[in-house]
Amino acid sequence: MTSPQTKSQNPAAPIENHIEFIDYIRAVAILLVVGFHLLIESYGGLQQMERNLSFTDGNWHHLCLTLLPFSYGFIGVSIFFFVSGFCIHLSHARSKRKEYKVFFLRRFFRIYPPYFVALCFFAFVFPLTRLVLNSPINFAQFFSHVLMVHNLDPRSFYGINGAFWTLGVEVQLYLIYPLLLLCVKRFGWNKALLITALIEMPLRWAGSVVSLPYWVSASPFFFWFSWSIGAKLADDYLNKRPFSFIVGCPAWIWIFLAVLAHFFHPLAAFSFVFASLATMKVIAICITPGFHMQIPRMLGGFLQKAGIISYSIYLLHQPFLYSFAQTLTFTSSKYRIHTLLIFLCSLTFSGLIVFGSWVFYRCVEKPSIGFGKWFIRKKLSPPLATPSPVAFD
């Protein structure tokens, strides 16, 4: 299959509205995230996974070490943030309506209604996450999620649905997007990226040395550079400029650094950034003029569909996986079911989650996007130009 970007980069042809390869990247990201959460739930928690899934016991033939690659699934979050920066800037820069009220309305209808439906389901319907609003703590838990500031407080960070913390960061990155554009307008892209790097990198280093409050370590500024380089790549792509000098570094170096950082403590704070830079390199290669990519038809179709519904999968998967794995773990305490078997059973169950996410996409996410487009087109149509007054002598 030829990369869909090949023709779009032809100087005689307009740049394509939809970049198919981005769906593949989203699919890889959601598979990494789901695999990571599968692993955590199979072990009964993150700490148990980190304690047991390692080479430290010297038993290299341990069966569970086959699951070790899934422990890098956290990289999927960094891929999502980078792709978000790329797509947000690409969409805004292409838009004929560049008012910020239009930008925020588009983001609202794309993100919030599906999020709110999922939030209400897990807060009031799903048994294992259900809240009873008869205490100030539960009341604050719910409304911090409604306002999407739950990521800024440790008491609500993993509340209701543990995967929701990234959505709070995401929305807050949208809020400071105009600030990024202001920096770009004033200083240019390279200096604007330097500013975001000088904010994110010291924060990450400080977080590896001391315990930072959540309103710092989970704030959008902690991810600003990793997100903004996506916007920079989109701007280069739109304006047909040579890609940033960062892209000149081979992809394997960034991938190697991201993996190495997982084991080498001094670099651990920057593994997220390395993964974002690796994503930047991969996407830059795939949108380069003349690039050809061969993907088997069946695999390509699966990845594209998974990428399209990736947001719905992200919204729904973790509580369901937790519920299923808890049931198996309770059974395993009685019958000694192997952790690998729990993982494989949970992996099979995740197919039902994907199907449910497809239904959710068709019934909630897609109609929300469509309604947002209709609302902006009908209710926020640009005012008609007022004819200039005719001067009479």
C-alpha positions as CSV (number, residue, x, y, z in Angstrom):
1,M,0.0,0.0,0.0
2,T,1.3,3.4,-0.9
3,S,1.3,6.0,1.8
4,P,-1.6,8.4,1.4
5,Q,0.7,11.3,2.0
6,T,2.7,10.8,-1.2
7,K,0.3,12.6,-3.4
8,S,-0.6,15.2,-0.9
9,Q,3.0,16.5,-0.7
10,N,3.1,17.0,-4.5
11,P,3.5,20.8,-5.0
12,A,0.7,20.7,-7.6
13,A,-1.7,18.9,-5.3
14,P,-3.4,20.2,-2.1
15,I,-2.5,18.6,1.2
16,E,-4.8,15.8,2.1
17,N,-7.5,16.5,4.7
18,H,-7.2,13.1,6.4
19,I,-3.8,11.4,7.0
20,E,-4.6,7.7,7.1
21,F,-1.3,6.9,8.8
22,I,-2.3,8.8,11.9
23,D,-5.0,6.2,12.4
24,Y,-2.4,3.5,12.4
25,I,-0.3,5.5,15.0
26,R,-3.4,5.9,17.2
27,A,-4.1,2.2,16.9
28,V,-0.5,1.3,18.0
29,A,-0.9,3.7,21.0
30,I,-4.2,2.3,22.2
31,L,-2.9,-1.3,21.9
32,L,0.2,-0.3,24.0
33,V,-2.0,1.3,26.6
34,V,-4.5,-1.5,26.8
35,G,-1.7,-4.1,26.9
36,F,-0.1,-2.1,29.8
37,H,-3.3,-2.1,31.7
38,L,-3.9,-5.8,31.0
39,L,-0.5,-6.5,32.6
40,I,-1.2,-4.3,35.6
41,E,-4.6,-5.9,36.3
42,S,-3.2,-9.4,35.7
43,Y,-0.7,-8.9,38.5
44,G,-3.2,-7.1,40.7
45,G,-1.6,-3.7,40.7
46,L,1.3,-1.6,39.4
47,Q,3.6,-2.3,42.4
48,Q,3.1,-6.1,42.2
49,M,3.8,-6.0,38.4
50,E,7.0,-4.0,38.9
51,R,8.1,-6.2,41.8
52,N,7.5,-9.5,40.0
53,L,8.0,-8.8,36.3
54,S,11.8,-8.4,36.1
55,F,15.0,-10.3,35.6
56,T,16.1,-9.5,39.2
57,D,15.4,-13.1,40.5
58,G,17.9,-14.5,37.9
59,N,15.3,-16.8,36.4
60,W,15.5,-15.9,32.8
61,H,13.2,-18.8,31.8
62,H,10.4,-17.6,33.9
63,L,7.2,-17.9,31.9
64,C,5.9,-14.5,32.8
65,L,8.9,-12.7,31.3
66,T,7.1,-13.3,28.0
67,L,4.9,-10.4,29.1
68,L,7.8,-8.0,29.7
69,P,7.3,-6.1,26.4
70,F,3.8,-5.1,27.6
71,S,5.3,-3.2,30.5
72,Y,6.4,-0.5,28.0
73,G,2.8,0.2,27.2
74,F,3.1,3.6,29.1
75,I,4.8,4.8,25.9
76,G,1.3,4.8,24.3
77,V,0.3,7.8,26.4
78,S,3.3,9.8,25.0
79,I,2.3,8.8,21.5
80,F,-1.2,10.0,22.1
81,F,0.0,13.4,23.4
82,F,2.3,13.9,20.4
83,V,-0.4,12.9,17.9
84,S,-2.8,15.2,19.7
85,G,-0.4,18.2,19.2
86,F,0.0,17.2,15.6
87,C,-3.7,16.9,14.8
88,I,-4.9,19.9,16.9
89,H,-2.5,22.3,15.1
90,L,-3.2,20.6,11.7
91,S,-6.9,21.1,12.1
92,H,-6.7,24.6,13.4
93,A,-4.2,25.8,10.8
94,R,-6.3,24.4,8.0
95,S,-9.6,25.8,9.3
96,K,-11.2,28.8,7.6
97,R,-12.6,29.8,11.0
98,K,-9.6,30.6,13.2
99,E,-11.5,32.3,16.0
100,Y,-10.7,30.7,19.3
101,K,-14.4,30.3,20.2
102,V,-14.7,28.0,17.2
103,F,-11.5,26.1,18.1
104,F,-12.7,25.5,21.6
105,L,-16.2,24.5,20.5
106,R,-14.7,21.9,18.1
107,R,-12.6,20.5,20.9
108,F,-15.6,20.5,23.3
109,F,-17.8,18.4,21.0
110,R,-15.0,16.1,20.0
111,I,-13.9,15.3,23.6
112,Y,-16.4,16.3,26.3
113,P,-19.8,14.7,25.5
114,P,-18.4,11.1,25.1
115,Y,-16.2,11.7,28.2
116,F,-19.2,12.9,30.2
117,V,-21.3,9.9,29.2
118,A,-18.5,7.5,30.2
119,L,-18.0,9.5,33.4
120,C,-21.6,9.2,34.4
121,F,-21.7,5.5,33.6
122,F,-18.7,4.7,35.7
123,A,-19.7,7.1,38.5
124,F,-23.3,6.1,38.9
125,V,-23.9,2.7,37.1
126,F,-20.9,0.5,37.0
127,P,-20.7,-1.4,40.3
128,L,-17.0,-1.3,41.0
129,T,-16.5,2.4,40.4
130,R,-20.0,3.7,41.5
131,L,-20.0,6.8,43.7
132,V,-22.6,7.6,46.3
133,L,-22.9,11.4,46.5
134,N,-23.7,11.4,50.2
135,S,-20.3,12.6,51.3
136,P,-18.2,15.7,50.5
137,I,-15.4,13.5,49.2
138,N,-17.4,11.7,46.6
139,F,-19.1,14.9,45.6
140,A,-15.8,16.6,45.1
141,Q,-14.5,13.5,43.3
142,F,-17.3,13.7,40.7
143,F,-17.3,17.4,40.1
144,S,-13.5,17.6,39.8
145,H,-14.0,15.1,36.9
146,V,-16.8,17.2,35.5
147,L,-14.6,20.2,35.4
148,M,-11.6,18.1,34.2
149,V,-9.2,19.2,36.9
150,H,-9.1,15.8,38.6
151,N,-5.5,15.3,37.4
152,L,-4.3,18.1,39.7
153,D,-5.1,16.4,43.0
154,P,-3.8,13.0,44.2
155,R,-7.3,12.3,45.7
156,S,-9.0,12.4,42.3
157,F,-6.1,11.6,40.0
158,Y,-7.0,7.9,39.6
159,G,-10.6,8.3,40.8
160,I,-13.6,6.7,39.0
161,N,-11.6,5.7,36.0
162,G,-7.8,5.7,36.2
163,A,-7.3,6.4,32.5
164,F,-9.2,9.7,32.8
165,W,-6.2,11.6,34.2
166,T,-4.7,12.1,30.7
167,L,-7.9,13.6,29.5
168,G,-7.7,16.3,32.1
169,V,-4.1,17.1,31.0
170,E,-5.3,17.0,27.3
171,V,-8.0,19.6,27.9
172,Q,-5.6,21.8,29.8
173,L,-3.1,21.6,26.9
174,Y,-5.9,22.9,24.6
175,L,-6.4,25.8,27.0
176,I,-2.8,26.8,26.7
177,Y,-2.6,26.2,23.0
178,P,-3.3,29.9,22.3
179,L,-0.3,30.7,24.5
180,L,1.9,28.5,22.4
181,L,0.7,30.2,19.2
182,L,1.4,33.6,20.8
183,C,5.0,32.5,21.6
184,V,5.3,31.2,18.0
185,K,4.0,34.5,16.6
186,R,6.4,36.5,18.8
187,F,9.6,34.4,18.7
188,G,9.1,31.8,15.9
189,W,8.7,28.0,16.2
190,N,12.3,27.1,17.3
191,K,12.4,29.6,20.2
192,A,8.8,28.7,21.2
193,L,9.8,25.0,21.4
194,L,12.9,26.0,23.4
195,I,10.6,27.8,25.9
196,T,8.4,24.8,26.3
197,A,11.4,22.5,26.6
198,L,12.9,24.8,29.3
199,I,9.7,24.4,31.2
200,E,9.0,20.7,30.8
201,M,12.6,19.3,31.1
202,P,13.5,21.0,34.5
203,L,10.1,19.9,35.9
204,R,10.7,16.3,34.9
205,W,14.2,16.4,36.3
206,A,12.9,17.9,39.6
207,G,10.2,15.3,39.7
208,S,12.8,12.6,39.7
209,V,14.7,14.2,42.6
210,V,11.8,15.3,44.9
211,S,8.1,14.6,45.1
212,L,6.4,17.4,43.3
213,P,2.7,18.3,44.1
214,Y,0.2,16.9,41.5
215,W,-0.7,20.4,40.4
216,V,2.8,20.6,39.0
217,S,3.7,17.0,38.0
218,A,0.3,16.4,36.4
219,S,-0.1,19.9,35.0
220,P,-0.1,20.6,31.2
221,F,3.3,22.3,31.5
222,F,4.8,19.0,32.5
223,F,3.9,17.7,29.0
224,W,4.1,20.9,27.0
225,F,7.2,20.3,25.0
226,S,6.2,16.7,24.2
227,W,2.8,18.0,22.9
228,S,4.2,21.1,21.1
229,I,6.7,19.2,19.0
230,G,3.6,17.5,17.4
231,A,2.2,20.9,16.5
232,K,5.6,22.0,15.1
233,L,5.7,18.9,12.8
234,A,2.2,19.7,11.6
235,D,3.2,23.2,10.8
236,D,6.2,22.1,8.8
237,Y,4.0,19.6,7.0
238,L,1.4,22.2,6.1
239,N,3.9,24.8,4.9
240,K,6.0,22.2,3.1
241,R,9.1,23.2,5.0
242,P,12.0,20.9,5.8
243,F,11.3,19.1,9.0
244,S,13.0,20.2,12.3
245,F,16.6,19.3,12.9
246,I,15.3,16.9,15.6
247,V,13.9,14.7,12.9
248,G,17.3,14.2,11.4
249,C,18.2,11.9,14.3
250,P,17.5,8.3,13.5
251,A,14.3,6.8,15.0
252,W,16.1,3.9,16.6
253,I,18.1,6.3,18.8
254,W,15.0,7.8,20.3
255,I,13.4,4.4,20.7
256,F,16.5,3.0,22.3
257,L,16.7,6.0,24.7
258,A,13.0,5.6,25.6
259,V,13.5,1.9,26.5
260,L,16.9,2.5,28.2
261,A,15.3,5.1,30.4
262,H,13.0,2.5,31.7
263,F,16.0,0.7,33.3
264,F,18.5,3.6,33.8
265,H,17.3,5.8,36.6
266,P,19.0,9.1,35.7
267,L,17.2,9.0,32.3
268,A,13.8,7.7,33.6
269,A,12.4,11.2,34.0
270,F,12.8,11.8,30.3
271,S,11.4,8.5,28.9
272,F,8.2,10.2,28.0
273,V,10.0,12.9,26.0
274,F,12.1,10.3,24.2
275,A,9.0,8.4,23.2
276,S,7.4,11.6,21.8
277,L,10.6,12.3,19.8
278,A,10.6,8.8,18.4
279,T,6.9,9.3,17.4
280,M,7.9,12.5,15.7
281,K,10.6,10.8,13.7
282,V,8.3,7.9,12.6
283,I,5.5,10.2,11.5
284,A,8.0,12.6,9.8
285,I,9.2,9.6,7.7
286,C,5.7,8.5,6.8
287,I,4.6,12.0,5.6
288,T,7.8,12.6,3.6
289,P,7.2,13.0,-0.2
290,G,7.8,9.7,-2.0
291,F,7.5,7.5,1.0
292,H,5.9,4.1,0.3
293,M,4.6,1.8,3.0
294,Q,3.6,-1.8,2.5
295,I,1.0,-3.0,5.0
296,P,-1.0,-6.2,4.6
297,R,-4.6,-5.3,3.7
298,M,-6.1,-7.1,6.7
299,L,-3.7,-5.6,9.2
300,G,-4.1,-2.2,7.7
301,G,-7.9,-2.4,7.9
302,F,-7.7,-3.5,11.5
303,L,-5.3,-0.7,12.5
304,Q,-7.3,1.9,10.8
305,K,-10.6,0.9,12.5
306,A,-8.8,0.6,15.9
307,G,-7.3,4.1,15.4
308,I,-10.7,5.6,14.5
309,I,-12.4,4.2,17.7
310,S,-9.2,4.6,19.9
311,Y,-10.8,7.4,22.0
312,S,-13.8,5.3,22.8
313,I,-11.6,2.3,23.7
314,Y,-9.6,4.6,25.9
315,L,-12.7,5.9,27.7
316,L,-14.1,2.5,28.5
317,H,-11.4,-0.2,28.7
318,Q,-9.7,0.2,32.2
319,P,-12.7,-0.3,34.6
320,F,-13.9,-3.3,32.6
321,L,-10.4,-4.9,32.5
322,Y,-10.1,-4.2,36.3
323,S,-13.5,-5.9,36.9
324,F,-12.7,-9.0,34.8
325,A,-9.2,-9.4,36.2
326,Q,-10.4,-9.0,39.8
327,T,-12.8,-11.8,39.2
328,L,-10.1,-14.0,37.8
329,T,-7.7,-13.0,40.6
330,F,-10.2,-14.0,43.2
331,T,-10.7,-17.3,41.5
332,S,-6.9,-17.8,41.2
333,S,-6.5,-17.4,45.0
334,K,-8.6,-20.5,45.3
335,Y,-7.4,-22.5,42.3
336,R,-3.9,-21.0,41.7
337,I,-4.4,-19.8,38.2
338,H,-1.1,-18.7,36.6
339,T,-0.6,-15.0,36.0
340,L,0.0,-15.6,32.3
341,L,-3.4,-17.4,32.0
342,I,-5.1,-14.4,33.7
343,F,-3.4,-12.2,31.2
344,L,-4.5,-14.3,28.2
345,C,-8.1,-14.6,29.5
346,S,-8.2,-10.8,30.0
347,L,-6.7,-10.3,26.5
348,T,-9.6,-12.4,25.1
349,F,-12.1,-10.4,27.1
350,S,-10.7,-7.2,25.7
351,G,-12.2,-8.2,22.4
352,L,-15.6,-7.6,23.9
353,I,-14.4,-4.2,25.2
354,V,-13.3,-3.3,21.6
355,F,-16.8,-4.3,20.3
356,G,-18.5,-2.2,23.0
357,S,-16.2,0.7,22.2
358,W,-17.2,0.5,18.5
359,V,-20.9,0.7,19.6
360,F,-20.0,3.6,21.9
361,Y,-18.2,5.3,19.0
362,R,-21.2,4.9,16.6
363,C,-23.8,5.9,19.2
364,V,-22.1,8.6,21.2
365,E,-18.7,9.8,19.9
366,K,-19.6,10.1,16.2
367,P,-22.9,11.8,16.7
368,S,-21.2,14.3,19.1
369,I,-18.7,15.2,16.4
370,G,-21.4,15.6,13.8
371,F,-23.5,17.7,16.1
372,G,-20.5,19.9,16.8
373,K,-20.0,20.5,13.1
374,W,-23.7,21.3,12.6
375,F,-23.7,23.7,15.6
376,I,-20.7,25.6,14.4
377,R,-22.0,25.8,10.9
378,K,-25.5,26.8,11.8
379,K,-25.2,28.8,15.0
380,L,-21.8,30.4,14.5
381,S,-21.9,31.2,10.8
382,P,-19.7,34.2,10.0
383,P,-21.6,37.5,9.8
384,L,-22.4,38.8,6.4
385,A,-20.2,41.6,5.2
386,T,-21.9,44.9,5.7
387,P,-21.9,46.9,2.4
388,S,-19.9,50.1,2.5
389,P,-22.0,53.2,2.7
390,V,-22.3,55.1,-0.6
391,A,-21.0,58.6,-0.5
392,F,-23.2,61.2,-2.1
393,D,-21.9,64.6,-3.2
